[in-house]
Structure formats: C-alpha cells, structure tokens
Amino acid sequence: AQGSSVMPIVTIQQGPRDIELKRDLVKRVTDAFVDAYRIPAETVQVWIHEVPADSWGAAGRLVADK
C-alpha cells in the first residue's frame, strides 16, 4: 500500500494525567491507527507532551489561574 513504510507518529499535548489513563490512551490511539490504516501496532508511535498548568493558557488566562 502507498505509504505503508511510513511510521505514523501521533503527538498529544495535554496537562499531566495519571499513568494508567495514559496507558489506556496510547492503546486506544494505536488501535485506531491499526484499524484505519491496516498497519501493525508496532509501526505506530504515540508521543505525549505534558504541560504544567502554569505553562499554558486558554481564553487569555493561565490555566493555573482558573
């Protein structure tokens, strides 16, 4: 298949979460790519970037200040 040798990388940016939630998220995201692209799970990478509440903002305010 076209592009089958390309390894998909999914980047998720979020606030800190419990490790069990992240394990579940990585599994579900991987499964979605396996299902949609019909590729082996081993070819899917999921990168989670956790940002502390004092390092990002929404609606003009730091999340830490909400």
LUMGU-280068 format. One line per 8 residues: for each residue x, y, z of N, C-alpha, C. Coordinates in nm, 4 decimals. Layout:
<nodes>
X/Y/Z/X/Y/Z/X/Y/Z ~ ...
</nodes>
This chain:
<nodes>
0.0843/-0.1191/0.0000/0.0000/0.0000/0.0000/0.0874/0.1236/0.0000 ~ 0.0362/0.2280/-0.0579/0.1112/0.3525/-0.0646/0.1361/0.4068/0.0755 ~ 0.2600/0.4412/0.1066/0.2940/0.4989/0.2357/0.2982/0.3997/0.3499 ~ 0.2895/0.2689/0.3204/0.2844/0.1714/0.4287/0.4155/0.1619/0.5054 ~ 0.5257/0.2077/0.4461/0.6534/0.2014/0.5160/0.6734/0.3216/0.6079 ~ 0.5827/0.4196/0.6032/0.5947/0.5375/0.6874/0.5326/0.5085/0.8238 ~ 0.6097/0.5357/0.9275/0.5644/0.5103/1.0631/0.4860/0.6312/1.1138 ~ 0.3552/0.6166/1.1421/0.2808/0.7316/1.1931/0.3241/0.7669/1.3350
0.3343/0.8968/1.3592/0.3641/0.9482/1.4926/0.2489/1.0396/1.5320 ~ 0.1851/1.0081/1.6423/0.0744/1.0871/1.6941/0.1267/1.1656/1.8129 ~ 0.1076/1.2970/1.8139/0.1513/1.3802/1.9248/0.0297/1.4322/1.9995 ~ 0.0286/1.4112/2.1297/-0.0800/1.4571/2.2150/-0.0221/1.5568/2.3148 ~ -0.0786/1.6762/2.3165/-0.0369/1.7768/2.4134/-0.1492/1.7925/2.5144 ~ -0.1132/1.7820/2.6419/-0.2153/1.7859/2.7462/-0.1522/1.8240/2.8787 ~ -0.2377/1.8490/2.9763/-0.1914/1.8640/3.1129/-0.1577/1.7270/3.1685 ~ -0.0880/1.7235/3.2816/-0.0494/1.5957/3.3418/-0.1696/1.5062/3.3719
-0.1533/1.3774/3.3452/-0.2562/1.2773/3.3714/-0.1922/1.1572/3.4401 ~ -0.2739/1.0759/3.5042/-0.2312/0.9525/3.5690/-0.1750/0.8551/3.4645 ~ -0.0743/0.7790/3.5019/-0.0093/0.6873/3.4084/-0.1060/0.5819/3.3529 ~ -0.2003/0.5365/3.4342/-0.2969/0.4372/3.3849/-0.3830/0.4956/3.2738 ~ -0.4233/0.6217/3.2869/-0.5008/0.6873/3.1816/-0.4179/0.6995/3.0538 ~ -0.2904/0.7307/3.0698/-0.2029/0.7428/2.9522/-0.1810/0.6079/2.8850 ~ -0.1681/0.5028/2.9625/-0.1553/0.3685/2.9035/-0.2778/0.3366/2.8180 ~ -0.3954/0.3649/2.8738/-0.5195/0.3386/2.8016/-0.5295/0.4243/2.6749
-0.4927/0.5503/2.6860/-0.4972/0.6402/2.5709/-0.4059/0.5913/2.4589 ~ -0.2815/0.5547/2.4943/-0.1865/0.5059/2.3939/-0.2405/0.3814/2.3246 ~ -0.2996/0.2914/2.4011/-0.3576/0.1696/2.3420/-0.4707/0.2039/2.2460 ~ -0.5604/0.2915/2.2878/-0.6754/0.3266/2.2039/-0.6344/0.4007/2.0763 ~ -0.5389/0.4933/2.0897/-0.4912/0.5670/1.9713/-0.4230/0.4702/1.8748 ~ -0.3403/0.3813/1.9282/-0.2729/0.2815/1.8443/-0.3751/0.1940/1.7737 ~ -0.4732/0.1449/1.8478/-0.5777/0.0610/1.7884/-0.6510/0.1339/1.6755 ~ -0.6764/0.2626/1.6938/-0.7462/0.3402/1.5900/-0.6644/0.3456/1.4614
-0.5329/0.3643/1.4739/-0.4479/0.3671/1.3546/-0.4380/0.2295/1.2895 ~ -0.4277/0.1268/1.3704/-0.4233/-0.0106/1.3185/-0.5505/-0.0380/1.2391 ~ -0.6631/0.0025/1.2937/-0.7934/-0.0169/1.2303/-0.8076/0.0646/1.1015 ~ -0.7738/0.1923/1.1094/-0.7954/0.2827/0.9957/-0.6961/0.2587/0.8816 ~ -0.5706/0.2353/0.9162/-0.4660/0.2239/0.8136/-0.4276/0.0803/0.7823 ~ -0.4790/-0.0137/0.8608/-0.4460/-0.1545/0.8438/-0.2940/-0.1764/0.8469 ~ -0.2343/-0.1281/0.9553/-0.0896/-0.1387/0.9755/-0.0638/-0.2092/1.1087 ~ 0.0543/-0.2665/1.1252/0.0861/-0.3308/1.2529/0.0994/-0.2277/1.3658
0.0575/-0.2660/1.4847/0.0674/-0.1772/1.6006/0.2113/-0.1314/1.6239 ~ 0.3069/-0.2171/1.5893/0.4485/-0.1846/1.6113/0.4947/-0.0632/1.5309 ~ 0.4195/-0.0253/1.4291/0.4603/0.0884/1.3465/0.4036/0.2214/1.3958 ~ 0.3193/0.2171/1.4977/0.2544/0.3391/1.5473/0.3275/0.3904/1.6711 ~ 0.3634/0.5191/1.6698/0.4241/0.5823/1.7865/0.3285/0.6893/1.8385 ~ 0.3128/0.6942/1.9699/0.2308/0.7970/2.0331/0.3202/0.8724/2.1311 ~ 0.3315/1.0028/2.1097/0.4129/1.0873/2.1969/0.3202/1.1748/2.2786 ~ 0.3351/1.1715/2.4098/0.2544/1.2544/2.4983/0.3442/1.3632/2.5567
0.3061/1.4862/2.5292/0.3769/1.6020/2.5842/0.2884/1.6614/2.6927 ~ 0.3313/1.6509/2.8161/0.2540/1.7057/2.9267/0.3071/1.8440/2.9633 ~ 0.2132/1.9358/2.9753/0.2470/2.0745/3.0032/0.1839/2.1132/3.1370 ~ 0.2627/2.1649/3.2304/0.2063/2.2059/3.3586/0.1068/2.3210/3.3412 ~ 0.0115/2.3305/3.4325/-0.0949/2.4311/3.4238/-0.0415/2.5745/3.4244 ~ 0.0799/2.5952/3.4766/0.1350/2.7310/3.4760/0.2149/2.7612/3.3496 ~ 0.2103/2.6684/3.2522/0.2852/2.6877/3.1274/0.1970/2.6904/3.0040 ~ 0.0654/2.7044/3.0215/-0.0237/2.7191/2.9069/-0.1483/2.7952/2.9495
-0.2097/2.8557/2.8506/-0.3259/2.9382/2.8805/-0.4407/2.9110/2.7854 ~ -0.5587/2.9555/2.8261/-0.6788/2.9470/2.7451/-0.7652/3.0676/2.7786 ~ -0.8279/3.1225/2.6788/-0.9178/3.2378/2.6970/-0.8472/3.3545/2.7650 ~ -0.7187/3.3708/2.7342/-0.6440/3.4856/2.7846/-0.5912/3.4718/2.9261 ~ -0.6031/3.3528/2.9855/-0.5548/3.3335/3.1231/-0.4757/3.2048/3.1331 ~ -0.3777/3.2034/3.2241/-0.3090/3.0775/3.2524/-0.4099/2.9802/3.3111 ~ -0.3978/2.8555/3.2723/-0.4857/2.7518/3.3255/-0.4693/2.7422/3.4779 ~ -0.3495/2.7649/3.5273/-0.3238/2.7597/3.6706/-0.4029/2.8654/3.7476
-0.4421/2.9732/3.6793/-0.5152/3.0826/3.7449/-0.6657/3.0657/3.7412 ~ -0.7136/2.9616/3.6792/-0.8590/2.9422/3.6677/-0.9153/2.8760/3.7912
</nodes>
